[in-house]
Each structure stands twice: as structure tokens, then as C-alpha cells.
Amino acid sequence: MTETKLSGITAHGASIIIHPSYQLFPHRLELIKFENIFSTHVPHHDFKIKIREDIKQNGLLCPLVLTKENDKYELHSGNHRYAFIKKHANASLCYVAKNRDELFFLTNLNKIVWERHLNKKPVTDFEFLFEDKMKKYTDKCLHLLTEGVIKSKLV
């Protein structure tokens, strides 16, 4: 691990955890050790540099998106972020998709949040989930909007 100090990092015993800023579906986040993640993707050099500089400045914005296979997790979204943050931490809160629809939803969610970040339009509500590019993914994962909500708190 290098000496660069990133925001959003905490130490818990032997674990050094990097926390994403945008935890829009906290009930679906799992603390995953990087040693349990595998990826077959090779990061593109130019984007890797852009993402590295952004993480240095702003910390990790969006959770990595994984699927679980036995005791390992396959990385589907966040390969460039992962290549950088694993040099500074050994675990993170990650989204673990339970099916293909959730995988597409969570991956596209991160893309939209990243675009909004670049355009200096931070996420303040969920309205964007029902607009433009995101609506077709949201329609297939409406359960994520109510999952983990305590029903007695709704009334």
C-alpha cells in the first residue's frame, strides 16, 4: 500500500476500507476484501489516469459492482477504480448484483452518477432513475427502491 492519503478510508483491525461517497442503495452494499475479487478486464491507460486523479481529489465516488460466484466475486463495473484503490486499501463496500437486471441497473447507475459528478450535478434525489437512459434499467429493478425499507416508517 502506498502513502497517498485518500478520503473515505478507515482502518478496522487488519482491514483498510475505502468507502464510496455515493451509497444510494446502502442495503445492497457488502464489505468485500479485495483478495476475494477477480477481474478479467484490462484497464485502459488513459481512463485509468483520469480516474486515479479524480479518486485522489474526491475519494471513491461509486461502489464497485460485483457478482458472486461461490466464495469469489467477479468485478463487472469499476475495473479502473479497482486497479487504483487496491494500492491504498484492501476492502471496500461494493454492490453485489443478484441477477442480470440488477447488474445492468447498478452498472448504469454508476455511469449516470459519474456523468453527473463530471457535470457538477451531484445526486440529491432519485428522480434521475426514471429519466432517459436509466428508466429501462430502473423498471426492471423497482424492488431495490423498497428493499430494506421498514414498512411502519412509510405511513
ChimeraX commands (.cxc) that place a marker at each C-alpha (Angstrom):
marker #1 position 0.00,0.00,0.00 radius 0.5
marker #1 position 1.30,3.44,-0.91 radius 0.5
marker #1 position 1.45,6.52,1.25 radius 0.5
marker #1 position -1.09,8.63,-0.71 radius 0.5
marker #1 position -3.84,9.65,1.72 radius 0.5
marker #1 position -7.27,9.25,0.16 radius 0.5
marker #1 position -10.50,10.46,1.71 radius 0.5
marker #1 position -13.02,7.88,2.80 radius 0.5
marker #1 position -10.52,5.35,4.14 radius 0.5
marker #1 position -10.88,3.77,7.57 radius 0.5
marker #1 position -8.92,1.07,9.35 radius 0.5
marker #1 position -10.63,-1.79,11.17 radius 0.5
marker #1 position -8.06,-4.21,12.54 radius 0.5
marker #1 position -6.12,-5.58,9.57 radius 0.5
marker #1 position -8.66,-4.19,7.09 radius 0.5
marker #1 position -8.16,-0.85,5.40 radius 0.5
marker #1 position -11.53,0.03,3.91 radius 0.5
marker #1 position -12.29,2.62,1.25 radius 0.5
marker #1 position -15.86,3.89,1.45 radius 0.5
marker #1 position -17.66,5.15,-1.68 radius 0.5
marker #1 position -19.24,8.61,-1.35 radius 0.5
marker #1 position -22.44,7.70,-3.16 radius 0.5
marker #1 position -24.10,4.83,-1.31 radius 0.5
marker #1 position -27.51,5.16,-2.94 radius 0.5
marker #1 position -28.61,1.62,-2.07 radius 0.5
marker #1 position -26.84,1.01,1.27 radius 0.5
marker #1 position -28.91,-2.11,1.99 radius 0.5
marker #1 position -27.24,-3.75,-1.02 radius 0.5
marker #1 position -23.66,-2.89,-0.08 radius 0.5
marker #1 position -21.39,-5.62,1.21 radius 0.5
marker #1 position -17.92,-5.24,2.68 radius 0.5
marker #1 position -15.70,-7.24,0.32 radius 0.5
marker #1 position -11.99,-7.90,0.76 radius 0.5
marker #1 position -10.06,-7.30,-2.44 radius 0.5
marker #1 position -8.38,-10.70,-2.18 radius 0.5
marker #1 position -11.82,-12.18,-2.97 radius 0.5
marker #1 position -12.33,-10.16,-6.17 radius 0.5
marker #1 position -11.28,-11.30,-9.61 radius 0.5
marker #1 position -11.45,-9.46,-12.90 radius 0.5
marker #1 position -10.67,-10.44,-16.47 radius 0.5
marker #1 position -10.75,-6.81,-17.66 radius 0.5
marker #1 position -7.55,-4.95,-18.53 radius 0.5
marker #1 position -7.86,-1.23,-17.69 radius 0.5
marker #1 position -7.31,1.36,-20.45 radius 0.5
marker #1 position -4.30,3.53,-19.62 radius 0.5
marker #1 position -5.81,6.96,-20.41 radius 0.5
marker #1 position -9.01,6.43,-18.44 radius 0.5
marker #1 position -7.05,4.84,-15.61 radius 0.5
marker #1 position -5.06,8.07,-15.25 radius 0.5
marker #1 position -8.25,10.19,-15.29 radius 0.5
marker #1 position -9.94,8.03,-12.65 radius 0.5
marker #1 position -6.80,7.94,-10.47 radius 0.5
marker #1 position -6.63,11.74,-10.38 radius 0.5
marker #1 position -10.33,12.01,-9.57 radius 0.5
marker #1 position -10.07,9.49,-6.72 radius 0.5
marker #1 position -7.07,11.37,-5.32 radius 0.5
marker #1 position -9.11,14.57,-5.35 radius 0.5
marker #1 position -12.59,13.31,-4.40 radius 0.5
marker #1 position -12.17,9.81,-2.94 radius 0.5
marker #1 position -14.05,6.82,-4.32 radius 0.5
marker #1 position -17.39,8.09,-5.62 radius 0.5
marker #1 position -19.28,4.93,-6.62 radius 0.5
marker #1 position -19.20,1.38,-5.29 radius 0.5
marker #1 position -17.69,-1.37,-7.39 radius 0.5
marker #1 position -20.33,-3.69,-8.90 radius 0.5
marker #1 position -19.76,-7.42,-8.43 radius 0.5
marker #1 position -21.49,-10.74,-8.86 radius 0.5
marker #1 position -20.81,-13.64,-6.52 radius 0.5
marker #1 position -19.54,-16.99,-7.74 radius 0.5
marker #1 position -19.00,-19.45,-4.88 radius 0.5
marker #1 position -16.73,-17.60,-2.43 radius 0.5
marker #1 position -15.28,-15.21,-5.02 radius 0.5
marker #1 position -16.65,-12.01,-6.55 radius 0.5
marker #1 position -16.35,-11.09,-10.22 radius 0.5
marker #1 position -15.82,-7.41,-10.90 radius 0.5
marker #1 position -18.17,-6.04,-13.59 radius 0.5
marker #1 position -18.09,-2.28,-13.04 radius 0.5
marker #1 position -15.17,-0.37,-11.58 radius 0.5
marker #1 position -12.11,-2.04,-13.08 radius 0.5
marker #1 position -10.22,1.25,-13.38 radius 0.5
marker #1 position -11.18,2.32,-9.86 radius 0.5
marker #1 position -10.24,-1.11,-8.51 radius 0.5
marker #1 position -6.81,-1.00,-10.19 radius 0.5
marker #1 position -6.07,2.19,-8.24 radius 0.5
marker #1 position -7.81,1.71,-4.89 radius 0.5
marker #1 position -6.36,-1.75,-4.24 radius 0.5
marker #1 position -2.99,0.02,-3.84 radius 0.5
marker #1 position -4.42,2.03,-0.93 radius 0.5
marker #1 position -6.91,-0.30,0.76 radius 0.5
marker #1 position -7.73,-3.98,0.97 radius 0.5
marker #1 position -11.54,-3.83,1.16 radius 0.5
marker #1 position -14.49,-1.70,0.14 radius 0.5
marker #1 position -18.25,-1.51,0.32 radius 0.5
marker #1 position -19.44,-2.95,-3.00 radius 0.5
marker #1 position -22.75,-3.59,-4.70 radius 0.5
marker #1 position -23.31,-7.31,-5.25 radius 0.5
marker #1 position -25.85,-7.87,-8.02 radius 0.5
marker #1 position -28.13,-10.87,-7.52 radius 0.5
marker #1 position -29.16,-11.18,-11.18 radius 0.5
marker #1 position -28.53,-9.79,-14.66 radius 0.5
marker #1 position -31.12,-6.99,-14.33 radius 0.5
marker #1 position -29.52,-5.76,-11.11 radius 0.5
marker #1 position -26.09,-5.95,-12.72 radius 0.5
marker #1 position -27.19,-3.68,-15.58 radius 0.5
marker #1 position -29.06,-1.36,-13.21 radius 0.5
marker #1 position -26.16,-0.91,-10.78 radius 0.5
marker #1 position -23.59,-0.58,-13.56 radius 0.5
marker #1 position -25.63,2.09,-15.34 radius 0.5
marker #1 position -26.41,3.79,-12.04 radius 0.5
marker #1 position -22.67,4.27,-11.52 radius 0.5
marker #1 position -22.26,5.64,-15.07 radius 0.5
marker #1 position -25.01,8.22,-14.55 radius 0.5
marker #1 position -23.68,9.24,-11.12 radius 0.5
marker #1 position -20.19,9.61,-12.64 radius 0.5
marker #1 position -21.56,11.76,-15.51 radius 0.5
marker #1 position -23.43,13.93,-13.02 radius 0.5
marker #1 position -20.23,14.27,-10.98 radius 0.5
marker #1 position -18.29,15.41,-14.06 radius 0.5
marker #1 position -21.04,17.93,-14.86 radius 0.5
marker #1 position -21.09,19.15,-11.24 radius 0.5
marker #1 position -24.69,17.94,-10.73 radius 0.5
marker #1 position -24.50,15.76,-7.61 radius 0.5
marker #1 position -27.26,13.28,-6.90 radius 0.5
marker #1 position -29.76,14.79,-4.47 radius 0.5
marker #1 position -32.81,12.61,-5.22 radius 0.5
marker #1 position -33.84,9.52,-7.19 radius 0.5
marker #1 position -35.71,11.37,-9.93 radius 0.5
marker #1 position -32.95,10.63,-12.45 radius 0.5
marker #1 position -33.69,6.89,-12.09 radius 0.5
marker #1 position -36.91,7.41,-14.05 radius 0.5
marker #1 position -35.48,9.57,-16.81 radius 0.5
marker #1 position -33.78,8.98,-20.14 radius 0.5
marker #1 position -31.14,6.25,-20.22 radius 0.5
marker #1 position -31.79,4.97,-16.73 radius 0.5
marker #1 position -35.55,4.31,-16.88 radius 0.5
marker #1 position -35.35,0.98,-18.75 radius 0.5
marker #1 position -32.98,-0.41,-16.08 radius 0.5
marker #1 position -34.96,1.01,-13.16 radius 0.5
marker #1 position -38.20,-0.51,-14.45 radius 0.5
marker #1 position -36.67,-3.98,-14.07 radius 0.5
marker #1 position -35.33,-3.32,-10.56 radius 0.5
marker #1 position -38.07,-1.42,-8.76 radius 0.5
marker #1 position -37.66,-3.86,-5.85 radius 0.5
marker #1 position -34.37,-2.13,-4.98 radius 0.5
marker #1 position -36.29,1.05,-4.13 radius 0.5
marker #1 position -38.32,-0.65,-1.40 radius 0.5
marker #1 position -35.99,-3.42,-0.31 radius 0.5
marker #1 position -34.83,-2.87,3.24 radius 0.5
marker #1 position -37.40,-0.13,3.92 radius 0.5
marker #1 position -39.16,-0.57,7.25 radius 0.5
marker #1 position -42.85,-0.62,6.31 radius 0.5
marker #1 position -44.02,1.02,9.55 radius 0.5
marker #1 position -41.89,4.09,8.73 radius 0.5
marker #1 position -43.75,4.69,5.45 radius 0.5
marker #1 position -47.04,5.80,6.98 radius 0.5
marker link #1:1,2 radius 0.2
marker link #1:2,3 radius 0.2
marker link #1:3,4 radius 0.2
marker link #1:4,5 radius 0.2
marker link #1:5,6 radius 0.2
marker link #1:6,7 radius 0.2
marker link #1:7,8 radius 0.2
marker link #1:8,9 radius 0.2
marker link #1:9,10 radius 0.2
marker link #1:10,11 radius 0.2
marker link #1:11,12 radius 0.2
marker link #1:12,13 radius 0.2
marker link #1:13,14 radius 0.2
marker link #1:14,15 radius 0.2
marker link #1:15,16 radius 0.2
marker link #1:16,17 radius 0.2
marker link #1:17,18 radius 0.2
marker link #1:18,19 radius 0.2
marker link #1:19,20 radius 0.2
marker link #1:20,21 radius 0.2
marker link #1:21,22 radius 0.2
marker link #1:22,23 radius 0.2
marker link #1:23,24 radius 0.2
marker link #1:24,25 radius 0.2
marker link #1:25,26 radius 0.2
marker link #1:26,27 radius 0.2
marker link #1:27,28 radius 0.2
marker link #1:28,29 radius 0.2
marker link #1:29,30 radius 0.2
marker link #1:30,31 radius 0.2
marker link #1:31,32 radius 0.2
marker link #1:32,33 radius 0.2
marker link #1:33,34 radius 0.2
marker link #1:34,35 radius 0.2
marker link #1:35,36 radius 0.2
marker link #1:36,37 radius 0.2
marker link #1:37,38 radius 0.2
marker link #1:38,39 radius 0.2
marker link #1:39,40 radius 0.2
marker link #1:40,41 radius 0.2
marker link #1:41,42 radius 0.2
marker link #1:42,43 radius 0.2
marker link #1:43,44 radius 0.2
marker link #1:44,45 radius 0.2
marker link #1:45,46 radius 0.2
marker link #1:46,47 radius 0.2
marker link #1:47,48 radius 0.2
marker link #1:48,49 radius 0.2
marker link #1:49,50 radius 0.2
marker link #1:50,51 radius 0.2
marker link #1:51,52 radius 0.2
marker link #1:52,53 radius 0.2
marker link #1:53,54 radius 0.2
marker link #1:54,55 radius 0.2
marker link #1:55,56 radius 0.2
marker link #1:56,57 radius 0.2
marker link #1:57,58 radius 0.2
marker link #1:58,59 radius 0.2
marker link #1:59,60 radius 0.2
marker link #1:60,61 radius 0.2
marker link #1:61,62 radius 0.2
marker link #1:62,63 radius 0.2
marker link #1:63,64 radius 0.2
marker link #1:64,65 radius 0.2
marker link #1:65,66 radius 0.2
marker link #1:66,67 radius 0.2
marker link #1:67,68 radius 0.2
marker link #1:68,69 radius 0.2
marker link #1:69,70 radius 0.2
marker link #1:70,71 radius 0.2
marker link #1:71,72 radius 0.2
marker link #1:72,73 radius 0.2
marker link #1:73,74 radius 0.2
marker link #1:74,75 radius 0.2
marker link #1:75,76 radius 0.2
marker link #1:76,77 radius 0.2
marker link #1:77,78 radius 0.2
marker link #1:78,79 radius 0.2
marker link #1:79,80 radius 0.2
marker link #1:80,81 radius 0.2
marker link #1:81,82 radius 0.2
marker link #1:82,83 radius 0.2
marker link #1:83,84 radius 0.2
marker link #1:84,85 radius 0.2
marker link #1:85,86 radius 0.2
marker link #1:86,87 radius 0.2
marker link #1:87,88 radius 0.2
marker link #1:88,89 radius 0.2
marker link #1:89,90 radius 0.2
marker link #1:90,91 radius 0.2
marker link #1:91,92 radius 0.2
marker link #1:92,93 radius 0.2
marker link #1:93,94 radius 0.2
marker link #1:94,95 radius 0.2
marker link #1:95,96 radius 0.2
marker link #1:96,97 radius 0.2
marker link #1:97,98 radius 0.2
marker link #1:98,99 radius 0.2
marker link #1:99,100 radius 0.2
marker link #1:100,101 radius 0.2
marker link #1:101,102 radius 0.2
marker link #1:102,103 radius 0.2
marker link #1:103,104 radius 0.2
marker link #1:104,105 radius 0.2
marker link #1:105,106 radius 0.2
marker link #1:106,107 radius 0.2
marker link #1:107,108 radius 0.2
marker link #1:108,109 radius 0.2
marker link #1:109,110 radius 0.2
marker link #1:110,111 radius 0.2
marker link #1:111,112 radius 0.2
marker link #1:112,113 radius 0.2
marker link #1:113,114 radius 0.2
marker link #1:114,115 radius 0.2
marker link #1:115,116 radius 0.2
marker link #1:116,117 radius 0.2
marker link #1:117,118 radius 0.2
marker link #1:118,119 radius 0.2
marker link #1:119,120 radius 0.2
marker link #1:120,121 radius 0.2
marker link #1:121,122 radius 0.2
marker link #1:122,123 radius 0.2
marker link #1:123,124 radius 0.2
marker link #1:124,125 radius 0.2
marker link #1:125,126 radius 0.2
marker link #1:126,127 radius 0.2
marker link #1:127,128 radius 0.2
marker link #1:128,129 radius 0.2
marker link #1:129,130 radius 0.2
marker link #1:130,131 radius 0.2
marker link #1:131,132 radius 0.2
marker link #1:132,133 radius 0.2
marker link #1:133,134 radius 0.2
marker link #1:134,135 radius 0.2
marker link #1:135,136 radius 0.2
marker link #1:136,137 radius 0.2
marker link #1:137,138 radius 0.2
marker link #1:138,139 radius 0.2
marker link #1:139,140 radius 0.2
marker link #1:140,141 radius 0.2
marker link #1:141,142 radius 0.2
marker link #1:142,143 radius 0.2
marker link #1:143,144 radius 0.2
marker link #1:144,145 radius 0.2
marker link #1:145,146 radius 0.2
marker link #1:146,147 radius 0.2
marker link #1:147,148 radius 0.2
marker link #1:148,149 radius 0.2
marker link #1:149,150 radius 0.2
marker link #1:150,151 radius 0.2
marker link #1:151,152 radius 0.2
marker link #1:152,153 radius 0.2
marker link #1:153,154 radius 0.2
marker link #1:154,155 radius 0.2
view
